[in-house]
Amino acid sequence: MLAGGIIFWAGAFFPPYKQWMTSDIKEYLSIINSNKINWFIIHGCFVLGVLISLLGWQLFSDSLIASGANKVLSGISYTALFTGSIFWLINIAFRITVTVWAANNLAETGIVHETFKTWMDWSNLLFSFYMVLAYFATGFLGVALRDISWMPIWVSWVLILFGFGGVIGYIVKIPLWAPPLIVHLPFMIAGIVILLKLPAE
């Protein structure tokens, strides 16, 4: 989970950055067209980060069940993250195909294809599904952790508050909860704790 988060964050901080901040579609597509290699590197990191995190989540969930954690809660957590990751991967596929095509079309014609905004709205909806499901997964994992004696109780509460708080924060559009890299923060915290083998409180 730690490795997946680090790779994902590396992609999020890979230049250029302005495409994440602009609300102008033409500017967004122009930046992508001028930085195509970077665009593919960014999303390559996103894909790899999500897949590695998902694998780590599954292994961690299995170890929790073996240690006596609630099997239902662990299952809900993993299923939510797995389902959300599918939506995220579809969104990424859209970004590296349709978005690149629209960027090329804008560069050649000076016009944003009329259907692109509609397809982008659908893609953003899939992204929203990923964010909400990933936050739910985090919250449910935190609840499952409360049954585990070898994990510090504060980790459980961090995941519970971060996860369920993230669901609310994302839905009401609080900026802190909007970037996908934030989803990986509790994964990374849990991963660090496991590596350091901190004693339970």
PyRosetta script that sets phi, psi and omega in degrees:
from pyrosetta import init, pose_from_sequence

init()
pose = pose_from_sequence("MLAGGIIFWAGAFFPPYKQWMTSDIKEYLSIINSNKINWFIIHGCFVLGVLISLLGWQLFSDSLIASGANKVLSGISYTALFTGSIFWLINIAFRITVTVWAANNLAETGIVHETFKTWMDWSNLLFSFYMVLAYFATGFLGVALRDISWMPIWVSWVLILFGFGGVIGYIVKIPLWAPPLIVHLPFMIAGIVILLKLPAE")
pose.set_psi(1, -36.8)
pose.set_omega(1, 177.7)
pose.set_phi(2, -66.1)
pose.set_psi(2, -45.3)
pose.set_omega(2, -179.6)
pose.set_phi(3, -62.7)
pose.set_psi(3, -42.6)
pose.set_omega(3, 179.3)
pose.set_phi(4, -61.6)
pose.set_psi(4, -41.0)
pose.set_omega(4, 179.0)
pose.set_phi(5, -65.9)
pose.set_psi(5, -40.9)
pose.set_omega(5, 179.6)
pose.set_phi(6, -62.8)
pose.set_psi(6, -44.6)
pose.set_omega(6, 179.3)
pose.set_phi(7, -63.6)
pose.set_psi(7, -42.3)
pose.set_omega(7, 179.7)
pose.set_phi(8, -62.9)
pose.set_psi(8, -45.3)
pose.set_omega(8, 179.6)
pose.set_phi(9, -64.3)
pose.set_psi(9, -34.5)
pose.set_omega(9, 177.7)
pose.set_phi(10, -61.1)
pose.set_psi(10, -41.0)
pose.set_omega(10, 177.2)
pose.set_phi(11, -65.8)
pose.set_psi(11, -41.6)
pose.set_omega(11, -177.9)
pose.set_phi(12, -64.7)
pose.set_psi(12, -30.5)
pose.set_omega(12, -178.5)
pose.set_phi(13, -99.3)
pose.set_psi(13, 7.0)
pose.set_omega(13, 177.9)
pose.set_phi(14, -77.9)
pose.set_psi(14, 133.3)
pose.set_omega(14, -177.1)
pose.set_phi(15, -69.4)
pose.set_psi(15, 157.8)
pose.set_omega(15, -1.1)
pose.set_phi(16, -79.2)
pose.set_psi(16, 170.3)
pose.set_omega(16, -174.8)
pose.set_phi(17, -114.2)
pose.set_psi(17, -23.6)
pose.set_omega(17, -169.8)
pose.set_phi(18, -65.4)
pose.set_psi(18, -23.1)
pose.set_omega(18, -178.9)
pose.set_phi(19, -63.3)
pose.set_psi(19, -23.9)
pose.set_omega(19, 179.4)
pose.set_phi(20, -80.1)
pose.set_psi(20, -16.2)
pose.set_omega(20, -172.9)
pose.set_phi(21, -107.7)
pose.set_psi(21, -19.3)
pose.set_omega(21, -177.3)
pose.set_phi(22, -82.7)
pose.set_psi(22, 145.3)
pose.set_omega(22, 175.3)
pose.set_phi(23, -104.4)
pose.set_psi(23, 0.0)
pose.set_omega(23, 179.4)
pose.set_phi(24, -89.0)
pose.set_psi(24, 117.1)
pose.set_omega(24, -175.9)
pose.set_phi(25, -62.6)
pose.set_psi(25, -39.7)
pose.set_omega(25, -179.8)
pose.set_phi(26, -63.6)
pose.set_psi(26, -42.8)
pose.set_omega(26, 178.5)
pose.set_phi(27, -64.8)
pose.set_psi(27, -42.4)
pose.set_omega(27, 178.6)
pose.set_phi(28, -56.9)
pose.set_psi(28, -49.3)
pose.set_omega(28, -178.4)
pose.set_phi(29, -70.5)
pose.set_psi(29, -34.4)
pose.set_omega(29, 179.0)
pose.set_phi(30, -65.5)
pose.set_psi(30, -40.4)
pose.set_omega(30, 178.2)
pose.set_phi(31, -63.6)
pose.set_psi(31, -43.1)
pose.set_omega(31, 179.7)
pose.set_phi(32, -64.1)
pose.set_psi(32, -42.8)
pose.set_omega(32, -179.1)
pose.set_phi(33, -63.2)
pose.set_psi(33, -32.3)
pose.set_omega(33, -179.3)
pose.set_phi(34, -82.8)
pose.set_psi(34, -11.6)
pose.set_omega(34, -175.8)
pose.set_phi(35, -137.0)
pose.set_psi(35, 51.5)
pose.set_omega(35, -173.7)
pose.set_phi(36, -64.0)
pose.set_psi(36, -43.1)
pose.set_omega(36, -179.2)
pose.set_phi(37, -61.6)
pose.set_psi(37, -44.8)
pose.set_omega(37, 177.9)
pose.set_phi(38, -61.0)
pose.set_psi(38, -39.7)
pose.set_omega(38, 179.9)
pose.set_phi(39, -60.3)
pose.set_psi(39, -41.9)
pose.set_omega(39, 179.0)
pose.set_phi(40, -70.9)
pose.set_psi(40, -37.2)
pose.set_omega(40, 178.0)
pose.set_phi(41, -64.0)
pose.set_psi(41, -44.7)
pose.set_omega(41, 178.9)
pose.set_phi(42, -55.1)
pose.set_psi(42, -49.2)
pose.set_omega(42, -175.3)
pose.set_phi(43, -78.4)
pose.set_psi(43, -23.9)
pose.set_omega(43, 171.2)
pose.set_phi(44, -63.4)
pose.set_psi(44, -41.3)
pose.set_omega(44, 176.7)
pose.set_phi(45, -65.8)
pose.set_psi(45, -39.0)
pose.set_omega(45, 178.8)
pose.set_phi(46, -61.9)
pose.set_psi(46, -46.7)
pose.set_omega(46, -179.1)
pose.set_phi(47, -62.8)
pose.set_psi(47, -49.7)
pose.set_omega(47, -178.7)
pose.set_phi(48, -62.7)
pose.set_psi(48, -42.1)
pose.set_omega(48, 179.7)
pose.set_phi(49, -61.7)
pose.set_psi(49, -43.8)
pose.set_omega(49, -180.0)
pose.set_phi(50, -66.5)
pose.set_psi(50, -43.7)
pose.set_omega(50, -178.3)
pose.set_phi(51, -65.9)
pose.set_psi(51, -42.0)
pose.set_omega(51, 178.7)
pose.set_phi(52, -67.1)
pose.set_psi(52, -40.5)
pose.set_omega(52, 177.5)
pose.set_phi(53, -62.5)
pose.set_psi(53, -41.2)
pose.set_omega(53, 179.7)
pose.set_phi(54, -63.4)
pose.set_psi(54, -42.0)
pose.set_omega(54, 177.5)
pose.set_phi(55, -63.8)
pose.set_psi(55, -45.4)
pose.set_omega(55, 178.2)
pose.set_phi(56, -61.3)
pose.set_psi(56, -39.6)
pose.set_omega(56, 179.2)
pose.set_phi(57, -62.3)
pose.set_psi(57, -42.8)
pose.set_omega(57, 179.9)
pose.set_phi(58, -64.0)
pose.set_psi(58, -45.6)
pose.set_omega(58, 180.0)
pose.set_phi(59, -63.9)
pose.set_psi(59, -40.9)
pose.set_omega(59, 179.0)
pose.set_phi(60, -65.7)
pose.set_psi(60, -42.6)
pose.set_omega(60, 178.8)
pose.set_phi(61, -61.5)
pose.set_psi(61, -42.4)
pose.set_omega(61, 178.4)
pose.set_phi(62, -62.5)
pose.set_psi(62, -40.3)
pose.set_omega(62, -180.0)
pose.set_phi(63, -68.9)
pose.set_psi(63, -33.0)
pose.set_omega(63, 177.9)
pose.set_phi(64, -66.8)
pose.set_psi(64, -43.0)
pose.set_omega(64, 178.9)
pose.set_phi(65, -62.3)
pose.set_psi(65, -40.6)
pose.set_omega(65, 178.6)
pose.set_phi(66, -65.4)
pose.set_psi(66, -26.0)
pose.set_omega(66, -179.0)
pose.set_phi(67, -90.2)
pose.set_psi(67, -0.7)
pose.set_omega(67, 176.7)
pose.set_phi(68, 107.5)
pose.set_psi(68, 8.2)
pose.set_omega(68, 178.7)
pose.set_phi(69, -70.2)
pose.set_psi(69, 160.0)
pose.set_omega(69, 178.9)
pose.set_phi(70, -63.4)
pose.set_psi(70, 118.3)
pose.set_omega(70, -175.9)
pose.set_phi(71, -65.5)
pose.set_psi(71, -36.7)
pose.set_omega(71, -178.4)
pose.set_phi(72, -66.3)
pose.set_psi(72, -46.6)
pose.set_omega(72, -179.5)
pose.set_phi(73, -63.7)
pose.set_psi(73, -42.5)
pose.set_omega(73, 178.0)
pose.set_phi(74, -62.8)
pose.set_psi(74, -39.3)
pose.set_omega(74, 179.4)
pose.set_phi(75, -66.6)
pose.set_psi(75, -41.9)
pose.set_omega(75, 177.8)
pose.set_phi(76, -61.5)
pose.set_psi(76, -43.0)
pose.set_omega(76, -179.2)
pose.set_phi(77, -60.0)
pose.set_psi(77, -50.1)
pose.set_omega(77, -177.7)
pose.set_phi(78, -66.9)
pose.set_psi(78, -41.5)
pose.set_omega(78, -179.7)
pose.set_phi(79, -62.3)
pose.set_psi(79, -40.2)
pose.set_omega(79, 178.9)
pose.set_phi(80, -63.4)
pose.set_psi(80, -44.7)
pose.set_omega(80, -179.5)
pose.set_phi(81, -68.3)
pose.set_psi(81, -40.0)
pose.set_omega(81, 179.6)
pose.set_phi(82, -62.5)
pose.set_psi(82, -46.6)
pose.set_omega(82, 179.9)
pose.set_phi(83, -64.2)
pose.set_psi(83, -44.1)
pose.set_omega(83, 178.6)
pose.set_phi(84, -62.2)
pose.set_psi(84, -37.1)
pose.set_omega(84, -179.8)
pose.set_phi(85, -64.5)
pose.set_psi(85, -32.9)
pose.set_omega(85, 176.7)
pose.set_phi(86, -63.0)
pose.set_psi(86, -45.9)
pose.set_omega(86, 177.5)
pose.set_phi(87, -60.5)
pose.set_psi(87, -40.4)
pose.set_omega(87, -179.2)
pose.set_phi(88, -65.2)
pose.set_psi(88, -42.2)
pose.set_omega(88, -179.9)
pose.set_phi(89, -66.6)
pose.set_psi(89, -35.5)
pose.set_omega(89, 175.7)
pose.set_phi(90, -65.2)
pose.set_psi(90, -41.2)
pose.set_omega(90, 177.5)
pose.set_phi(91, -60.6)
pose.set_psi(91, -42.5)
pose.set_omega(91, 178.5)
pose.set_phi(92, -65.6)
pose.set_psi(92, -41.0)
pose.set_omega(92, 177.6)
pose.set_phi(93, -58.1)
pose.set_psi(93, -39.6)
pose.set_omega(93, 176.9)
pose.set_phi(94, -62.8)
pose.set_psi(94, -43.4)
pose.set_omega(94, -177.0)
pose.set_phi(95, -64.0)
pose.set_psi(95, -37.3)
pose.set_omega(95, -175.6)
pose.set_phi(96, -92.5)
pose.set_psi(96, -0.7)
pose.set_omega(96, 177.0)
pose.set_phi(97, -119.7)
pose.set_psi(97, -74.1)
pose.set_omega(97, -175.8)
pose.set_phi(98, -63.5)
pose.set_psi(98, -42.3)
pose.set_omega(98, -179.3)
pose.set_phi(99, -65.1)
pose.set_psi(99, -41.4)
pose.set_omega(99, 177.6)
pose.set_phi(100, -64.7)
pose.set_psi(100, -40.7)
pose.set_omega(100, 176.2)
pose.set_phi(101, -59.9)
pose.set_psi(101, -45.0)
pose.set_omega(101, 179.4)
pose.set_phi(102, -64.4)
pose.set_psi(102, -36.8)
pose.set_omega(102, 177.8)
pose.set_phi(103, -65.0)
pose.set_psi(103, -42.0)
pose.set_omega(103, 177.2)
pose.set_phi(104, -63.8)
pose.set_psi(104, -42.9)
pose.set_omega(104, -179.1)
pose.set_phi(105, -63.0)
pose.set_psi(105, -40.0)
pose.set_omega(105, 178.2)
pose.set_phi(106, -64.9)
pose.set_psi(106, -40.9)
pose.set_omega(106, -179.5)
pose.set_phi(107, -64.7)
pose.set_psi(107, -35.0)
pose.set_omega(107, -177.0)
pose.set_phi(108, -82.8)
pose.set_psi(108, -36.4)
pose.set_omega(108, -172.8)
pose.set_phi(109, -113.5)
pose.set_psi(109, -17.6)
pose.set_omega(109, -176.1)
pose.set_phi(110, 78.0)
pose.set_psi(110, 9.7)
pose.set_omega(110, -176.6)
pose.set_phi(111, -125.8)
pose.set_psi(111, 137.9)
pose.set_omega(111, 172.6)
pose.set_phi(112, -83.7)
pose.set_psi(112, 123.9)
pose.set_omega(112, -178.6)
pose.set_phi(113, -54.8)
pose.set_psi(113, 135.9)
pose.set_omega(113, -171.5)
pose.set_phi(114, -61.5)
pose.set_psi(114, -25.6)
pose.set_omega(114, -178.5)
pose.set_phi(115, -87.1)
pose.set_psi(115, -11.3)
pose.set_omega(115, -173.4)
pose.set_phi(116, -63.7)
pose.set_psi(116, -43.0)
pose.set_omega(116, -178.7)
pose.set_phi(117, -58.8)
pose.set_psi(117, -41.0)
pose.set_omega(117, 179.8)
pose.set_phi(118, -64.3)
pose.set_psi(118, -45.7)
pose.set_omega(118, 179.3)
pose.set_phi(119, -65.5)
pose.set_psi(119, -34.7)
pose.set_omega(119, 179.1)
pose.set_phi(120, -67.0)
pose.set_psi(120, -38.0)
pose.set_omega(120, 177.5)
pose.set_phi(121, -62.0)
pose.set_psi(121, -41.4)
pose.set_omega(121, 177.8)
pose.set_phi(122, -65.4)
pose.set_psi(122, -40.7)
pose.set_omega(122, 178.5)
pose.set_phi(123, -63.3)
pose.set_psi(123, -41.4)
pose.set_omega(123, 178.5)
pose.set_phi(124, -65.9)
pose.set_psi(124, -31.4)
pose.set_omega(124, 176.0)
pose.set_phi(125, -64.9)
pose.set_psi(125, -41.7)
pose.set_omega(125, 176.5)
pose.set_phi(126, -62.8)
pose.set_psi(126, -39.5)
pose.set_omega(126, 176.9)
pose.set_phi(127, -60.5)
pose.set_psi(127, -41.2)
pose.set_omega(127, 178.6)
pose.set_phi(128, -62.7)
pose.set_psi(128, -40.6)
pose.set_omega(128, 176.9)
pose.set_phi(129, -59.1)
pose.set_psi(129, -43.1)
pose.set_omega(129, 179.3)
pose.set_phi(130, -60.2)
pose.set_psi(130, -48.4)
pose.set_omega(130, -176.0)
pose.set_phi(131, -61.3)
pose.set_psi(131, -46.9)
pose.set_omega(131, -178.1)
pose.set_phi(132, -65.2)
pose.set_psi(132, -43.8)
pose.set_omega(132, -179.7)
pose.set_phi(133, -66.5)
pose.set_psi(133, -38.6)
pose.set_omega(133, 178.9)
pose.set_phi(134, -65.6)
pose.set_psi(134, -39.2)
pose.set_omega(134, 176.6)
pose.set_phi(135, -67.0)
pose.set_psi(135, -40.7)
pose.set_omega(135, 175.8)
pose.set_phi(136, -60.0)
pose.set_psi(136, -43.7)
pose.set_omega(136, 179.8)
pose.set_phi(137, -58.4)
pose.set_psi(137, -42.2)
pose.set_omega(137, 179.3)
pose.set_phi(138, -62.8)
pose.set_psi(138, -45.4)
pose.set_omega(138, -179.7)
pose.set_phi(139, -62.4)
pose.set_psi(139, -45.6)
pose.set_omega(139, -179.5)
pose.set_phi(140, -67.3)
pose.set_psi(140, -34.3)
pose.set_omega(140, 176.1)
pose.set_phi(141, -64.5)
pose.set_psi(141, -39.4)
pose.set_omega(141, 177.7)
pose.set_phi(142, -61.1)
pose.set_psi(142, -41.0)
pose.set_omega(142, 177.8)
pose.set_phi(143, -64.1)
pose.set_psi(143, -42.4)
pose.set_omega(143, 179.2)
pose.set_phi(144, -62.6)
pose.set_psi(144, -32.8)
pose.set_omega(144, -178.0)
pose.set_phi(145, -67.4)
pose.set_psi(145, -19.2)
pose.set_omega(145, -177.6)
pose.set_phi(146, -64.9)
pose.set_psi(146, -19.3)
pose.set_omega(146, 179.9)
pose.set_phi(147, -88.0)
pose.set_psi(147, -3.0)
pose.set_omega(147, -173.1)
pose.set_phi(148, -102.5)
pose.set_psi(148, 120.2)
pose.set_omega(148, -175.0)
pose.set_phi(149, -75.2)
pose.set_psi(149, -27.2)
pose.set_omega(149, -175.6)
pose.set_phi(150, -84.6)
pose.set_psi(150, -5.6)
pose.set_omega(150, 178.1)
pose.set_phi(151, -103.0)
pose.set_psi(151, 126.8)
pose.set_omega(151, 178.8)
pose.set_phi(152, -52.8)
pose.set_psi(152, 136.3)
pose.set_omega(152, -176.4)
pose.set_phi(153, -62.1)
pose.set_psi(153, -26.8)
pose.set_omega(153, -179.3)
pose.set_phi(154, -66.4)
pose.set_psi(154, -28.0)
pose.set_omega(154, 177.2)
pose.set_phi(155, -64.9)
pose.set_psi(155, -42.7)
pose.set_omega(155, 177.3)
pose.set_phi(156, -57.0)
pose.set_psi(156, -45.9)
pose.set_omega(156, -178.2)
pose.set_phi(157, -70.5)
pose.set_psi(157, -33.4)
pose.set_omega(157, 175.7)
pose.set_phi(158, -60.8)
pose.set_psi(158, -46.4)
pose.set_omega(158, -179.6)
pose.set_phi(159, -66.7)
pose.set_psi(159, -40.0)
pose.set_omega(159, 179.5)
pose.set_phi(160, -63.4)
pose.set_psi(160, -51.6)
pose.set_omega(160, -177.5)
pose.set_phi(161, -67.6)
pose.set_psi(161, -41.0)
pose.set_omega(161, 179.7)
pose.set_phi(162, -66.2)
pose.set_psi(162, -44.1)
pose.set_omega(162, -176.2)
pose.set_phi(163, -68.7)
pose.set_psi(163, -57.8)
pose.set_omega(163, -177.9)
pose.set_phi(164, -71.5)
pose.set_psi(164, -31.9)
pose.set_omega(164, 173.5)
pose.set_phi(165, -65.3)
pose.set_psi(165, -35.8)
pose.set_omega(165, 178.6)
pose.set_phi(166, -65.5)
pose.set_psi(166, -36.7)
pose.set_omega(166, 177.2)
pose.set_phi(167, -58.6)
pose.set_psi(167, -50.2)
pose.set_omega(167, -179.5)
pose.set_phi(168, -66.1)
pose.set_psi(168, -45.8)
pose.set_omega(168, -178.3)
pose.set_phi(169, -60.6)
pose.set_psi(169, -39.9)
pose.set_omega(169, -179.6)
pose.set_phi(170, -70.4)
pose.set_psi(170, -42.4)
pose.set_omega(170, -177.6)
pose.set_phi(171, -64.7)
pose.set_psi(171, -39.4)
pose.set_omega(171, -179.6)
pose.set_phi(172, -87.8)
pose.set_psi(172, 5.5)
pose.set_omega(172, 172.6)
pose.set_phi(173, 67.4)
pose.set_psi(173, 43.5)
pose.set_omega(173, 170.9)
pose.set_phi(174, -79.0)
pose.set_psi(174, 122.8)
pose.set_omega(174, -171.9)
pose.set_phi(175, -52.7)
pose.set_psi(175, -35.6)
pose.set_omega(175, -177.7)
pose.set_phi(176, -57.2)
pose.set_psi(176, -32.7)
pose.set_omega(176, -173.7)
pose.set_phi(177, -94.3)
pose.set_psi(177, 0.6)
pose.set_omega(177, -174.3)
pose.set_phi(178, -79.9)
pose.set_psi(178, -40.1)
pose.set_omega(178, -176.1)
pose.set_phi(179, -70.4)
pose.set_psi(179, 137.1)
pose.set_omega(179, -179.6)
pose.set_phi(180, -65.3)
pose.set_psi(180, -22.6)
pose.set_omega(180, 179.1)
pose.set_phi(181, -65.5)
pose.set_psi(181, -25.8)
pose.set_omega(181, 180.0)
pose.set_phi(182, -65.4)
pose.set_psi(182, -31.4)
pose.set_omega(182, 179.1)
pose.set_phi(183, -57.5)
pose.set_psi(183, -33.7)
pose.set_omega(183, -175.2)
pose.set_phi(184, -81.4)
pose.set_psi(184, -11.4)
pose.set_omega(184, -177.1)
pose.set_phi(185, -59.6)
pose.set_psi(185, -49.4)
pose.set_omega(185, 178.5)
pose.set_phi(186, -66.2)
pose.set_psi(186, -31.0)
pose.set_omega(186, 175.3)
pose.set_phi(187, -58.5)
pose.set_psi(187, -45.9)
pose.set_omega(187, -176.2)
pose.set_phi(188, -67.3)
pose.set_psi(188, -38.6)
pose.set_omega(188, 178.2)
pose.set_phi(189, -62.5)
pose.set_psi(189, -46.8)
pose.set_omega(189, 178.9)
pose.set_phi(190, -61.9)
pose.set_psi(190, -40.1)
pose.set_omega(190, -179.9)
pose.set_phi(191, -63.3)
pose.set_psi(191, -40.9)
pose.set_omega(191, 178.7)
pose.set_phi(192, -64.4)
pose.set_psi(192, -42.8)
pose.set_omega(192, -179.9)
pose.set_phi(193, -61.7)
pose.set_psi(193, -42.0)
pose.set_omega(193, 179.3)
pose.set_phi(194, -63.6)
pose.set_psi(194, -44.6)
pose.set_omega(194, -179.5)
pose.set_phi(195, -62.4)
pose.set_psi(195, -39.4)
pose.set_omega(195, -179.1)
pose.set_phi(196, -79.8)
pose.set_psi(196, -13.9)
pose.set_omega(196, 179.0)
pose.set_phi(197, 54.1)
pose.set_psi(197, 51.0)
pose.set_omega(197, 178.7)
pose.set_phi(198, -65.9)
pose.set_psi(198, 141.7)
pose.set_omega(198, 179.1)
pose.set_phi(199, -72.6)
pose.set_psi(199, 151.3)
pose.set_omega(199, 178.2)
pose.set_phi(200, -68.7)
pose.set_psi(200, 145.6)
pose.set_omega(200, -179.8)
pose.set_phi(201, -77.5)
pose.dump_pdb("model.pdb")
